[in-house]
Amino acid sequence: MNFQVTVLKILAAYPDGFAVMEDLKRDMAILATSGRDWADRTRRLAAKAPDLDIWSQGLVERLSGGWKITAKGRAVLDLMEFRPAASETVQVPAVEDSIAASTSFVPPLWQPADRAKRRRERRERRREARERARANAS
């Protein structure tokens, strides 16, 4: 369950909600090793949607080379992250009910044309850094 919440959170952080598997795995590794805070946070969010299944409910879709969060996925994530005021009490509906109730459309965010170029440059810098580290180690 925490895995699915983590996937939703990571994909929602990307400009258009799409992440290639390499980036998704890297981000998940960072969050998994970031300490107890992240585990507690995802556990709290998962408790608000106990029947969460990002694949069968259509919250995330598989595209060539990666995963993308859908508008339903963003709506469910917003409902899970909603914090009522101290004086309010909120009954969190089941995930299916929240998907049906959400009629707001989240337009895709603008994606810079040079995103692939920046990604390539980042990979090249990491590769060069690994090679320098190996050279210095020997």
C-alpha positions in Angstrom: 0.0 0.0 0.0 2.8 2.4 0.9 4.4 1.6 -2.5 1.2 2.7 -4.3 1.0 6.0 -2.4 4.7 6.6 -3.1 4.1 6.1 -6.8 1.2 8.5 -6.8 3.2 11.1 -4.9 6.3 10.8 -7.2 4.3 11.0 -10.4 2.3 14.0 -9.2 5.6 15.8 -8.6 6.7 15.5 -12.3 5.6 18.3 -14.6 3.2 16.3 -16.7 2.7 13.4 -14.3 4.9 11.1 -16.4 8.2 9.5 -15.2 10.4 7.0 -17.0 11.1 3.9 -15.0 14.7 4.9 -14.3 13.6 8.2 -12.7 10.8 6.5 -10.8 13.1 3.8 -9.3 15.7 6.5 -8.3 13.1 8.6 -6.6 11.6 5.6 -4.8 15.0 4.6 -3.6 15.7 8.1 -2.2 12.3 8.2 -0.4 12.6 4.6 0.9 16.0 5.5 2.5 15.0 9.0 3.7 13.9 7.8 7.1 10.9 7.1 9.2 9.0 10.3 8.3 8.3 9.2 4.8 7.1 5.8 5.9 4.8 7.3 8.5 3.4 9.8 6.0 2.6 7.2 3.4 1.1 5.0 6.0 -1.2 7.8 7.1 -2.2 8.6 3.5 -2.8 4.9 2.8 -5.1 4.6 5.8 -7.4 7.2 4.2 -7.9 4.9 1.1 -7.7 1.3 2.4 -8.9 -0.2 -0.9 -6.3 1.7 -3.1 -5.2 -0.1 -6.2 -3.6 2.3 -8.6 -3.8 -0.1 -11.6 -7.3 -1.5 -11.4 -8.8 1.9 -10.4 -7.1 3.7 -13.3 -5.1 6.0 -11.2 -1.8 5.3 -13.0 -1.3 4.2 -16.6 1.6 2.5 -18.2 3.1 4.3 -21.2 6.1 3.4 -23.3 9.0 3.5 -21.0 7.3 4.8 -17.9 4.2 5.5 -15.8 1.8 8.5 -15.8 -0.7 9.6 -13.2 -4.2 10.2 -14.5 -6.6 12.9 -13.6 -8.4 10.4 -11.3 -5.1 9.7 -9.6 -4.5 13.3 -8.9 -8.1 13.7 -7.5 -7.6 10.7 -5.2 -4.2 12.0 -4.1 -5.8 15.4 -3.3 -8.5 13.7 -1.3 -6.0 11.6 0.7 -3.8 14.7 1.4 -6.8 16.9 2.4 -6.4 18.2 6.0 -9.6 19.5 7.6 -9.5 22.4 10.0 -9.3 21.4 13.7 -13.0 22.2 14.2 -14.1 20.2 11.1 -14.6 16.4 10.9 -14.4 14.8 7.5 -15.7 11.4 6.5 -13.3 10.1 3.8 -15.3 8.3 1.2 -14.1 5.1 -0.4 -11.7 5.5 -3.3 -14.3 4.5 -5.9 -16.8 7.1 -4.5 -14.2 9.8 -4.6 -13.3 9.0 -8.2 -16.9 9.1 -9.2 -17.5 12.4 -7.3 -14.5 14.1 -8.7 -15.6 15.9 -11.9 -12.9 18.5 -12.0 -10.4 18.0 -14.9 -6.8 18.6 -14.2 -5.2 19.8 -17.4 -1.8 18.5 -18.2 1.0 20.8 -17.2 3.3 22.4 -19.7 6.5 20.3 -20.4 9.6 22.1 -21.6 10.8 20.9 -25.0 14.3 20.3 -23.8 13.5 17.9 -21.0 15.0 14.9 -22.8 18.2 17.0 -23.4 18.5 17.9 -19.7 17.9 14.3 -18.8 20.7 13.1 -21.2 23.0 15.8 -19.8 22.3 14.7 -16.2 23.0 11.1 -17.1 26.2 12.1 -18.8 27.4 14.1 -15.8 26.6 11.1 -13.5 28.5 8.8 -15.7 31.5 11.1 -15.8 31.4 11.5 -12.0 31.4 7.7 -11.6 34.4 7.4 -14.0 36.3 10.1 -12.1 35.5 8.3 -8.8 36.8 5.0 -10.2 40.0 6.7 -11.5 40.6 8.3 -8.2 40.0 5.1 -6.3 42.7 3.2 -8.2 
